Amino acid sequence: MRSNSLRQPLRLNIEPSPRNPELPISKVSHCSAGTTPGYRPAIIICSVLCLYDFDSDGPDLLPFRKSEILEVVKQEKTGWWAAMRKNGDVVGWIPAAYVIPLAKDMAERLRRVCEESRIYEYEAENLYNPAPVSQLHEPGVFSSSIHRRRPEDRRRASSPLLPSHHAPQQPQYGPHPCETLNHNSLAPPPQPIGPQPPPSPSAPMPQPPLQSAPLNGYPSLLPTDEVEYRPRAGLLSSRSLRRHQMTLDDNTTLSELSMVLGPTDTRGTDRIASPDIACSSEVISKHSHSSKVRHRNESHDTRFPNSSFQLVGNIPRYLRSTHSDQLALDCDGNVRSGTLVAMIEKLTTESVAQDLSIPFSTMFLATFRTITTPDILFELLVERFRMSPPKNLSPANVEDWKSRYLLPTQKRVLDLFIAWLEQHQLLEEEPHIARRLTDFLLSSVTPVFPGEASDILHKIEQLTFSVPHGTTLLVSPRKPRKSKAHKNDLLKMDYIDVAEQLALLEFQLYARVSSQECLAYAKTQTGNEVAKLNAFCSTHDKVGAWVKSSILSNGMLAKRADTIDFWIKVAEKSRQLNNIASMSAIIIALSSVVITQLHFTWAYVGRKSHLDVLLRFNDPSGGFAGYRNLLQTIEGPCVPFVGMFLADIVRIREQFSDSPGRFCFLQRQRWYETVSTMLKYQKHPYDIPFSQPTSTFIQNHLEEGSSKEQTWFWKTSQQVQRLELAHADIRKGLEAAGF
């Protein structure tokens, strides 16, 4: 239990002590309007971001969770820091190895971000903001200027994320930073009044985990090999490292060194420093995510087919990407956001051999209609194919640009058109683009790539006369089942026949749904844009209405119970056929209030325990985790329950948003993953023979059930319930009379 003394406002006396002149001077904020007269908050040295969870029962320690932001009020050489939460009144000790200091503007920015995304946001913010040289070698120093350092200071060179207590301690010079707040005043500095930290703990310093746990199921953006961030005696304290010093005397050297620490230009390091210092720079560059992200494309670019790794410094300027600064990438090189022009440039320069699970081009072509129109995309691709060389190039450089930049880009543009045709229904969604594409191939592509142009024209002709996607119903070679003479009586039907024809009907509607309709559903749930999707979803409601009306329309208790048993068997067969949509509609109808309140009917139902097993899938907890886990085990024909996927699509729209001039591609990536999972079973039709009599019977009853108002179901259920109670009273009377 935490000591009560920690919760009482006590006076915090900070004695002057020697300090390093490079440490920044913390400013004391003015008292807020709600502060009592004479009260001054404790001096905040810096804010820190917590990288790990820290749990402790010690009365003097401050437990915290990963991604919290704390305010440090005191630092000890032992590695224990006194910290508190913002506007809090409890001060406790935290291990410095578990946190990373933040600049003031970065701390304010991260406070506005949801807690689970702060570490990712911090890494993303630092992708294109390499730390100053002083920060790279002086952990805990937040000054942006580069100072001439003492030789003993240079020996503390370490990783940007290395906590300061891991490095050898250096002597402190000058007064404590808190003492210099009023250095121009003759009066002593004001003593802050606030929570006082307890005595420094004597417990050994805990070590953080070797790897940060992933958040939200995605890999952590923190270094996965953090153990190498800790200094090793053989690296930072070796005699060779102390023997050579890196002197930063002029702006030219500083500029060149900053360029070296960004890309992995080891030869540039050798020109400035000794071999040992170069080795130290290599260690820093190895863990630099910004250099990994910025130059991933150049490393595996199609413009350099004979090179497995291409240094940016060796790429001529006229061969480099011109809009790469308009893209925000994560540590794996995946696009998080960017402008349309920059995305088109990446599309036409991306190597097909990139080590990505899903290519950027595939996700872009599947979701580009949420960013731009097909006509604008077509014009931008044609513009990339017809681009002119940069100005002021020599004839030799122009030829080099054509062979190493223009031709690979043109081939990539043609690959994109083929992918658009074959995988993303260009002819079905945008038939007018196909005509423009044909003219472009004949006028511009044929003179340069006659073979490729001929192949694409043949592909257009082949797709033009093919059967449109999702409109066919395959005829099974199996003979249809012999239907019983049902005379419009459901109980005389074969439940297997009903389940199979329901699966065929549902799959036919499911196969017509396009990915564009699913993406459009994020903005509108009605209209022609989502007509086929709504037609499929409405079948779920129609099946449920048919189930309820078939039960309530029976006047006899025994028939109502038999009808419930019949639908439970249909639901079980639908589960075996992986028709999850129909199974869901049936069990939801059977568990509705208008059916469950018929207690006397359920007393005669023999398969109620089978229904309870199926209802476990319909548990909405965990975003319908039961359905999701079930779908992961299905490989063959299937009609999924899409309600949870549509909810995911709307939730993604609310979670991410575009900024002016830039599009959040991470949002499109999540949409692509959701829609792909939702529609992946369209390629696997059922091998079930079509039965016209049974199919007609099903469609007629679906329309009949859907024509009833919701009030009809409630009123009819009330009437049936009263009849059951009346019959129960009569039965009790007869039993009492001896019958």
C-alpha positions in Angstrom: 0.0 0.0 0.0 1.4 3.4 -1.0 2.6 5.6 1.9 0.3 8.4 2.9 3.1 10.8 3.0 3.3 10.6 -0.8 -0.2 12.1 -1.1 0.4 15.1 1.1 1.6 18.4 -0.5 5.0 18.9 1.0 7.8 21.4 0.3 10.3 20.3 -2.4 13.8 21.7 -1.7 16.2 21.2 -4.5 19.8 22.0 -3.4 22.2 23.5 -5.9 24.6 21.0 -7.3 27.1 20.9 -10.1 25.6 20.5 -13.5 26.6 20.0 -17.1 26.3 23.4 -19.0 24.8 21.5 -21.9 21.6 20.6 -20.0 18.6 22.8 -20.8 17.1 25.2 -18.3 13.7 24.1 -17.3 11.1 26.9 -17.0 8.6 27.1 -14.2 5.1 27.6 -15.5 2.9 30.2 -14.0 0.2 29.2 -11.6 -3.1 28.5 -13.1 -6.2 30.4 -12.2 -7.3 27.6 -9.9 -4.1 27.6 -7.9 -4.2 29.0 -4.4 -2.1 32.1 -3.6 1.5 31.3 -2.7 1.4 27.8 -4.3 4.0 27.0 -7.0 4.1 23.7 -8.8 7.2 21.5 -8.7 9.9 22.2 -11.3 9.4 19.9 -14.2 12.8 18.8 -15.7 11.3 17.0 -18.7 8.4 14.8 -19.8 9.1 11.1 -20.6 7.2 8.5 -22.7 6.9 5.1 -21.0 8.1 2.3 -23.3 7.2 -0.7 -21.0 4.9 -1.6 -18.2 6.4 -1.1 -14.8 4.7 -2.8 -11.8 5.9 -2.6 -8.3 4.5 -2.8 -4.8 7.2 -0.6 -3.3 5.8 2.4 -1.3 8.4 4.8 -2.9 8.0 3.6 -6.5 5.6 4.8 -9.1 4.0 2.1 -11.2 3.0 3.0 -14.8 1.7 1.5 -17.9 3.2 1.4 -21.4 2.6 4.6 -23.5 1.9 6.8 -20.4 3.5 10.3 -20.3 5.1 11.3 -17.0 6.8 14.4 -15.8 10.3 14.1 -14.2 11.0 16.3 -11.2 14.4 14.8 -10.1 17.1 12.6 -11.6 19.6 10.5 -9.7 22.9 9.2 -10.9 21.7 5.7 -9.9 19.3 5.7 -12.8 16.2 6.3 -10.6 14.1 9.3 -11.6 11.4 10.9 -9.5 8.3 11.5 -11.6 4.6 12.3 -11.4 1.6 12.3 -13.6 0.5 15.6 -15.1 -1.6 17.6 -12.5 -1.0 14.7 -10.1 0.0 14.9 -6.4 1.9 11.7 -6.0 5.7 11.5 -6.7 7.5 8.2 -7.0 10.6 6.8 -8.4 10.8 5.2 -11.9 13.6 3.4 -13.7 15.0 5.6 -16.4 15.6 2.5 -18.6 11.9 2.1 -19.0 11.2 5.6 -20.5 12.5 7.9 -23.1 12.7 11.7 -22.7 10.6 13.9 -24.9 10.9 17.5 -26.1 8.3 19.8 -24.9 6.4 20.1 -28.3 6.6 16.3 -28.8 5.1 15.7 -25.3 2.2 18.0 -26.0 1.7 16.4 -29.4 1.6 12.9 -28.0 -0.8 13.9 -25.2 -3.4 14.6 -27.9 -2.9 11.1 -29.3 -4.8 8.1 -27.9 -2.6 6.2 -25.4 -2.2 3.0 -27.4 -0.9 4.8 -30.4 1.7 7.1 -28.8 4.7 4.9 -29.3 3.9 4.3 -32.9 3.2 8.0 -33.4 6.5 8.9 -31.7 8.4 6.5 -34.1 6.5 7.9 -37.1 7.4 11.5 -36.1 11.1 10.7 -35.8 11.3 8.8 -39.1 12.3 12.0 -41.0 13.7 13.9 -38.0 17.1 12.5 -37.2 18.3 13.6 -33.8 21.1 16.2 -33.7 24.6 15.0 -33.2 24.6 16.2 -29.6 21.5 14.0 -28.9 23.0 11.0 -30.6 25.9 11.1 -28.3 24.4 12.7 -25.2 21.3 10.9 -24.0 19.0 13.1 -21.9 20.2 16.4 -23.5 17.5 18.2 -25.4 19.3 21.2 -26.7 19.1 21.5 -30.5 22.5 23.2 -30.8 25.8 21.3 -31.2 28.5 22.1 -28.7 32.1 21.6 -28.5 32.4 18.8 -25.9 35.1 17.8 -23.5 37.0 14.6 -24.3 35.4 12.8 -21.3 32.0 13.8 -22.7 32.7 12.3 -26.1 33.4 9.0 -24.5 29.7 8.7 -23.6 28.6 8.3 -27.2 25.7 5.9 -27.3 22.4 5.1 -29.1 19.6 7.7 -29.4 17.3 5.5 -27.4 19.9 4.5 -24.8 19.0 5.7 -21.3 21.5 8.0 -19.8 22.1 5.9 -16.7 23.5 3.1 -18.9 26.4 5.2 -20.1 29.5 6.0 -17.9 28.7 8.9 -15.6 30.4 12.2 -16.4 31.3 15.0 -14.0 28.8 17.7 -13.8 29.9 21.3 -14.2 28.4 24.5 -13.0 25.2 25.1 -11.0 22.1 22.9 -11.2 19.7 23.9 -13.9 17.0 24.6 -11.3 19.3 27.2 -9.7 19.6 29.3 -12.9 16.0 30.1 -13.3 16.4 33.6 -12.0 20.1 34.0 -12.7 19.7 37.7 -13.4 18.1 38.3 -10.0 20.1 38.9 -6.9 17.4 37.2 -4.8 17.7 33.5 -4.3 15.5 31.4 -6.7 12.0 30.7 -5.5 11.6 27.4 -3.8 8.8 25.3 -5.4 6.0 24.0 -3.3 4.6 20.7 -4.3 4.9 16.9 -3.7 8.3 15.9 -2.4 9.9 12.7 -3.7 10.6 10.1 -1.2 14.2 9.0 -0.4 16.0 7.4 -3.4 15.4 3.7 -3.5 18.2 1.3 -2.7 16.7 -1.5 -4.8 18.7 -2.7 -7.8 17.8 -1.1 -11.1 15.4 -3.3 -13.0 16.1 -4.1 -16.7 13.5 -3.6 -19.4 12.3 -6.5 -21.5 14.3 -7.4 -24.6 11.5 -6.7 -26.9 8.5 -4.4 -26.7 5.1 -6.3 -26.9 3.1 -5.5 -30.0 0.0 -3.3 -29.8 -3.4 -4.1 -31.4 -2.0 -7.3 -33.0 0.5 -5.4 -35.1 4.3 -5.6 -34.8 5.9 -3.0 -32.5 7.7 -0.1 -34.2 10.3 -0.1 -31.4 13.5 -1.9 -32.3 13.2 -5.6 -32.0 16.8 -6.0 -31.1 16.9 -3.6 -28.2 19.5 -5.6 -26.5 22.0 -4.1 -28.9 21.0 -0.6 -27.8 22.7 -1.2 -24.4 26.3 -0.2 -24.5 28.8 -3.1 -24.3 32.2 -2.7 -22.8 33.8 -3.9 -25.9 32.2 -1.2 -28.0 31.9 2.1 -26.0 34.6 1.7 -23.5 37.3 0.1 -25.5 40.7 1.6 -25.7 40.5 2.2 -29.4 37.3 4.2 -29.0 38.8 6.4 -26.4 42.0 6.9 -28.4 40.3 8.5 -31.4 38.3 11.7 -31.1 35.8 13.2 -33.5 36.4 16.9 -33.8 33.5 19.1 -35.0 35.2 22.4 -35.8 33.4 23.6 -38.9 30.0 23.6 -40.5 31.2 21.5 -43.4 32.2 18.7 -41.2 29.0 19.0 -39.2 26.9 18.9 -42.4 28.8 15.9 -43.8 28.5 14.0 -40.5 24.7 14.6 -40.4 24.5 13.2 -44.0 26.5 10.2 -42.9 24.3 9.4 -39.9 21.2 9.4 -42.1 22.0 7.0 -44.9 24.5 4.2 -44.4 27.4 6.0 -46.1 30.3 4.3 -44.4 32.8 5.7 -46.8 31.8 9.2 -45.8 32.3 8.2 -42.2 35.8 7.0 -42.9 36.7 10.4 -44.4 35.8 12.2 -41.2 36.6 9.8 -38.4 38.9 7.0 -37.5 37.9 3.4 -38.2 36.8 2.9 -34.7 34.6 6.0 -34.8 33.2 4.8 -38.1 32.3 1.5 -36.6 30.4 3.4 -33.9 28.5 5.3 -36.5 27.7 2.1 -38.2 26.1 0.8 -35.0 24.0 4.0 -34.8 23.0 3.7 -38.5 22.1 0.1 -38.1 19.3 1.1 -35.7 18.2 4.2 -37.6 14.7 3.5 -38.9 14.6 6.7 -40.9 17.5 5.6 -43.1 15.8 2.2 -43.5 12.5 3.7 -44.5 13.7 6.6 -46.8 15.9 4.5 -49.0 14.0 1.1 -49.2 12.8 1.8 -52.7 16.2 2.8 -54.0 17.7 -0.3 -52.4 15.5 -2.6 -54.5 14.7 -0.4 -57.4 14.1 -1.8 -60.8 16.3 1.0 -62.2 19.3 -0.9 -60.7 18.7 -4.6 -61.5 22.3 -5.6 -61.0 22.6 -4.2 -57.5 21.3 -5.9 -54.4 21.8 -2.7 -52.4 22.1 0.7 -53.8 23.4 3.6 -51.7 21.4 6.8 -52.2 24.6 8.8 -52.4 25.6 6.9 -55.5 22.3 7.5 -57.3 22.4 10.5 -59.7 19.9 13.2 -58.8 18.0 12.8 -62.1 17.3 9.1 -61.1 15.9 9.8 -57.7 12.3 10.1 -56.7 11.0 13.7 -56.8 8.0 13.3 -54.4 9.3 10.9 -51.8 9.2 13.7 -49.2 5.4 13.7 -49.6 5.1 10.1 -48.4 5.0 9.0 -44.7 6.3 5.5 -44.3 6.5 3.1 -41.4 9.6 1.3 -40.3 8.9 -1.5 -42.8 8.6 0.9 -45.8 4.8 0.7 -46.0 2.9 3.8 -46.9 1.0 5.4 -44.0 -0.1 8.6 -45.8 0.9 10.8 -48.7 -0.2 12.9 -51.6 -1.8 11.4 -54.8 1.2 12.5 -56.9 3.7 10.8 -54.6 1.6 7.6 -54.5 1.5 7.5 -58.3 5.3 7.9 -58.3 5.7 5.0 -55.9 3.3 2.9 -57.9 5.4 3.3 -61.0 8.8 2.8 -59.4 8.0 0.1 -56.9 9.8 -3.2 -57.4 7.7 -6.3 -57.8 10.2 -8.2 -55.8 9.7 -6.2 -52.7 9.4 -8.2 -49.5 5.8 -7.2 -48.7 3.0 -9.5 -47.9 0.5 -7.4 -49.9 2.0 -5.1 -52.7 1.3 -1.5 -52.4 -0.1 -1.5 -56.0 -2.7 -4.2 -55.2 -4.0 -2.2 -52.2 -4.0 1.1 -54.2 -5.8 -0.3 -57.2 -8.4 -1.8 -55.0 -9.1 1.4 -53.0 -8.1 4.3 -55.3 -11.7 5.3 -55.9 -11.8 6.6 -52.3 -8.9 8.9 -53.3 -9.5 10.0 -56.9 -11.5 9.1 -60.0 -10.6 6.5 -62.6 -10.2 9.2 -65.2 -7.7 11.1 -63.1 -5.8 7.9 -62.3 -5.6 7.0 -66.0 -4.3 10.5 -66.9 -1.6 10.4 -64.2 -0.4 7.0 -65.4 -0.3 8.1 -69.0 1.6 11.2 -67.9 4.2 9.0 -66.2 4.5 7.0 -69.3 5.1 10.1 -71.5 7.3 12.1 -69.0 10.2 14.2 -70.2 13.7 14.1 -68.9 14.8 16.6 -66.3 16.2 19.9 -67.6 19.9 20.8 -68.0 21.0 17.2 -68.6 23.9 16.3 -70.9 23.1 14.0 -73.8 24.8 11.1 -72.0 22.8 11.7 -68.9 19.6 11.8 -71.0 20.4 8.4 -72.4 21.2 7.1 -68.9 17.9 8.5 -67.6 15.9 6.8 -70.4 17.5 3.4 -69.9 17.5 3.4 -66.1 14.4 5.5 -65.2 12.0 6.0 -68.1 11.9 2.5 -69.5 11.4 0.7 -66.2 8.7 3.2 -65.3 7.0 2.7 -68.6 7.0 -1.1 -68.1 5.6 -0.6 -64.6 2.8 1.5 -66.0 1.9 -1.2 -68.4 1.9 -3.8 -65.6 -0.5 -1.6 -63.6 -2.9 -1.4 -66.6 -2.8 -5.2 -66.9 -3.5 -5.6 -63.1 -6.3 -3.1 -63.4 -7.8 -5.1 -66.2 -7.4 -8.6 -64.8 -7.8 -8.1 -61.0 -9.8 -4.9 -60.5 -12.6 -5.1 -63.1 -11.7 -2.2 -65.3 -14.1 -3.2 -68.1 -17.0 -3.7 -65.7 -16.5 -0.7 -63.5 -15.2 1.8 -66.1 -15.9 0.7 -69.6 -15.1 4.1 -71.0 -11.5 3.8 -69.6 -11.1 0.7 -71.7 -11.7 2.7 -74.9 -9.2 5.4 -73.8 -6.7 2.7 -72.9 -7.0 1.2 -76.4 -6.3 4.5 -78.1 -3.3 5.1 -75.8 -1.9 1.6 -76.6 -2.2 2.2 -80.3 -0.7 5.7 -80.3 2.0 5.7 -77.6 2.8 2.2 -76.5 3.0 0.3 -79.8 6.0 2.3 -81.1 8.0 1.6 -77.9 6.7 -1.8 -76.7 4.9 -3.5 -79.6 4.7 -6.9 -77.9 3.4 -5.6 -74.6 0.8 -3.4 -76.4 -0.4 -6.4 -78.5 -0.8 -8.5 -75.3 -2.8 -5.9 -73.5 -5.1 -5.3 -76.6 -5.6 -9.1 -76.8 -6.5 -9.1 -73.1 -9.0 -6.3 -73.5 -10.7 -8.2 -76.4 -10.7 -11.4 -74.4 -12.3 -9.8 -71.3 -14.8 -7.9 -73.4 -16.4 -11.1 -74.7 -16.1 -13.0 -71.4 -19.0 -13.5 -68.9 -19.1 -10.6 -66.4 -17.8 -11.4 -62.9 -20.3 -12.7 -60.4 -23.3 -13.3 -62.7 -23.0 -17.0 -63.4 -24.5 -19.8 -61.4 -22.5 -23.0 -62.1 -24.5 -26.0 -62.9 -23.4 -29.1 -60.9 -23.0 -32.4 -62.7 -24.8 -34.0 -59.8 -28.5 -34.8 -60.2 -30.9 -32.8 -58.1 -32.5 -34.4 -55.1 -36.0 -35.6 -55.6 -38.4 -33.2 -53.9 -41.3 -34.4 -51.9 -44.9 -33.4 -52.7 -45.0 -30.7 -50.1 -48.2 -29.0 -51.2 -46.8 -25.7 -49.8 -46.3 -27.3 -46.4 -42.9 -26.6 -44.9 -42.9 -29.7 -42.6 -43.3 -31.9 -45.7 -40.1 -30.5 -47.2 -36.7 -32.2 -47.0 -34.6 -30.0 -44.6 -31.4 -30.9 -46.5 -33.0 -29.8 -49.8 -34.1 -26.5 -48.2 -30.6 -25.9 -46.7 -28.8 -26.6 -50.0 -31.0 -24.4 -52.1 -30.7 -21.6 -49.5 -26.9 -21.9 -49.9 -27.2 -21.6 -53.7 -29.5 -18.5 -53.4 -27.3 -16.8 -50.8 -24.1 -17.5 -52.7 -25.5 -16.1 -56.0 -26.3 -12.8 -54.2 -23.0 -12.8 -52.4 -21.0 -13.4 -55.6 -22.5 -10.2 -57.1 -21.2 -7.9 -54.4 -18.1 -5.9 -55.5 -15.3 -4.5 -53.5 -16.3 -1.0 -54.6 -19.7 -1.4 -53.0 -18.1 -2.4 -49.7 -15.9 0.6 -49.8 -18.8 2.9 -50.7 -20.7 1.5 -47.6 -18.3 3.4 -45.4 -20.0 6.7 -46.6 -23.5 5.7 -47.5 -25.7 2.7 -46.7 -28.4 3.3 -49.3 -28.6 4.0 -53.0 -27.4 2.5 -56.2 -23.8 2.5 -55.0 -24.6 -0.3 -52.6 -27.6 -1.9 -54.3 -26.1 -5.4 -54.7 -24.7 -5.3 -51.2 -28.0 -4.4 -49.7 -29.8 -7.1 -51.8 -27.5 -9.7 -50.2 -27.9 -8.3 -46.7 -31.7 -8.0 -47.1 -31.8 -11.8 -47.6 -30.6 -12.2 -44.1 -33.7 -10.3 -42.8 -36.0 -12.2 -45.2 -34.9 -15.6 -44.0 -35.4 -14.5 -40.4 -38.9 -13.2 -41.1 -39.8 -16.4 -42.9 -38.6 -18.5 -39.9 -40.7 -16.4 -37.4 -43.8 -16.3 -39.6 -43.7 -20.1 -40.3 -43.8 -20.7 -36.5 -46.4 -18.1 -35.5 -48.7 -19.0 -38.3 -49.3 -22.5 -36.9 -52.3 -22.7 -34.6 -51.4 -26.0 -33.1 -48.7 -26.3 -30.4 -47.3 -29.5 -31.7 -46.8 -28.1 -35.2 -45.1 -25.0 -33.8 -42.6 -27.2 -31.9 -42.0 -29.4 -35.0 -41.4 -26.2 -37.1 -38.8 -25.0 -34.6 -37.1 -28.4 -34.8 -37.2 -28.3 -38.6 -35.4 -24.9 -38.6 -32.8 -26.1 -36.1 -32.0 -28.9 -38.5 -31.8 -26.5 -41.5 -29.4 -24.3 -39.4 -27.2 -27.3 -38.6 -27.1 -28.3 -42.2 -26.3 -24.7 -43.2 -23.4 -24.8 -40.8 -22.1 -28.0 -42.5 -22.4 -26.2 -45.9 -20.6 -23.2 -44.5 -23.6 -21.0 -45.2 -23.0 -18.9 -42.2 -25.3 -16.2 -43.4 -28.4 -18.4 -43.4 -27.4 -20.1 -40.2 -27.1 -16.7 -38.5 -30.5 -15.6 -39.8 -32.2 -18.7 -38.5 -30.7 -18.8 -35.0 -31.3 -15.1 -34.6 -34.9 -15.6 -35.5 -35.3 -18.6 -33.2 -33.8 -16.6 -30.3 -35.9 -13.5 -30.9 -38.4 -12.4 -28.2 -41.5 -13.2 -30.3 -40.4 -16.9 -30.4 -38.7 -17.4 -27.1 -41.7 -16.2 -25.1 -43.7 -19.2 -26.4 -42.7 -21.2 -23.3 -45.2 -24.0 -23.8 -44.1 -24.5 -27.4 -40.5 -24.7 -26.4 -41.4 -27.4 -23.8 -42.1 -29.7 -26.8 -39.0 -28.8 -28.8 -36.6 -31.8 -28.9 -33.5 -30.1 -30.4 -33.1 -27.1 -28.1 -29.7 -28.2 -27.0 -28.5 -28.2 -30.6 -29.7 -24.6 -31.0 -27.7 -23.6 -27.9 -24.5 -24.9 -29.5 -25.2 -22.8 -32.6 -26.0 -19.7 -30.6 -22.4 -19.6 -29.3 -21.3 -18.4 -32.7 -23.7 -15.5 -32.5 -22.1 -14.0 -29.4 -21.4 -10.4 -30.2 -18.5 -10.1 -27.7 -15.1 -9.6 -29.3 -16.6 -8.3 -32.5 -18.4 -11.6 -33.1 -15.2 -13.6 -32.3 -17.1 -16.8 -32.8 -17.9 -16.1 -36.4 -14.4 -14.8 -37.1 -12.7 -17.8 -35.7 -15.1 -20.1 -37.6 -14.4 -18.3 -40.9 -10.6 -18.7 -40.4 -11.0 -22.5 -40.5 -13.1 -22.5 -43.8 -11.3 -23.0 -47.1 -14.0 -24.2 -49.5 -17.3 -22.7 -50.5 -18.8 -20.4 -48.0 -21.3 -17.6 -47.5 -20.1 -15.5 -44.6 -22.0 -13.4 -42.2 -21.0 -9.9 -43.4 -22.6 -7.8 -40.6 -19.4 -7.7 -38.6 -17.3 -6.8 -41.6 -19.6 -3.9 -42.5 -19.3 -2.7 -38.9 -15.5 -2.8 -39.3 -15.6 -0.8 -42.5 -17.6 2.0 -40.8 -15.4 1.9 -37.7 -12.2 2.3 -39.8 -13.7 5.4 -41.4 -14.3 6.9 -38.0 -10.8 5.9 -36.7 -8.7 7.4 -39.5 -9.1 10.6 -41.5 -7.4 12.4 -44.4 -5.6 15.7 -43.9 -5.7 18.6 -46.4 -3.8 17.5 -49.5 -2.8 14.1 -48.0 -4.6 10.8 -47.9 -4.4 8.4 -45.0 -3.4 5.2 -46.9 -3.3 3.3 -43.6 -7.1 3.6 -43.7 -7.2 2.2 -47.2 -5.0 -0.6 -46.2 -7.3 -1.6 -43.3 -10.3 -1.3 -45.7 -8.6 -3.6 -48.2 -7.8 -6.2 -45.6 -11.4 -6.2 -44.3 -13.0 -6.3 -47.8 -10.6 -9.0 -49.0 -11.5 -11.2 -46.0 -15.2 -10.5 -46.6 -15.2 -11.4 -50.3 -12.5 -14.1 -50.5 -15.0 -16.9 -50.8 -16.5 -15.6 -54.0 -14.0 -17.7 -56.0 -15.3 -21.0 -54.5 -18.9 -21.7 -55.7 -21.0 -24.6 -54.4 -21.1 -27.9 -56.2 -24.8 -28.3 -55.5 -27.4 -29.2 -58.2 -30.1 -26.6 -58.7 -33.7 -27.6 -57.9 -36.2 -25.3 -59.5 -39.3 -26.4 -57.4 -37.5 -26.0 -54.1 -35.9 -22.7 -55.2 -39.3 -21.3 -56.2 -40.8 -22.4 -52.9 -38.0 -20.6 -51.0 -38.2 -17.4 -52.9 -42.0 -17.2 -52.6 -41.9 -17.6 -48.8 -39.0 -15.1 -48.5 -41.1 -12.4 -50.2 -44.2 -13.4 -48.2 -42.3 -13.2 -44.9 -40.6 -9.9 -45.7 -44.0 -8.3 -46.5 -45.1 -8.5 -42.9 -44.6 -5.5 -40.6 -42.8 -5.9 -37.3 -45.9 -5.1 -35.4 -47.6 -8.2 -36.9 -44.9 -10.5 -35.4 -45.4 -8.9 -32.0 -49.2 -9.0 -32.0 -49.3 -12.6 -33.3 -46.8 -13.7 -30.7 -49.0 -12.2 -27.9 -52.1 -13.9 -29.3 -50.3 -17.3 -29.5 -49.0 -16.8 -25.9 -52.5 -16.1 -24.6 -53.8 -19.2 -26.4 -51.1 -21.4 -24.9 -52.0 -20.1 -21.4 -55.7 -20.8 -22.0 -55.0 -24.3 -23.2 -52.8 -24.9 -20.2 -55.6 -23.9 -17.9 -58.0 -26.2 -19.7 -55.5 -29.0 -19.5 -55.0 -28.5 -15.8 -58.8 -28.6 -15.3 -59.1 -31.8 -17.2 -56.3 -33.4 -15.2 -57.9 -32.3 -11.9 -61.2 -33.9 -13.1 -59.5 -37.2 -13.6 -59.3 -37.1 -17.4 
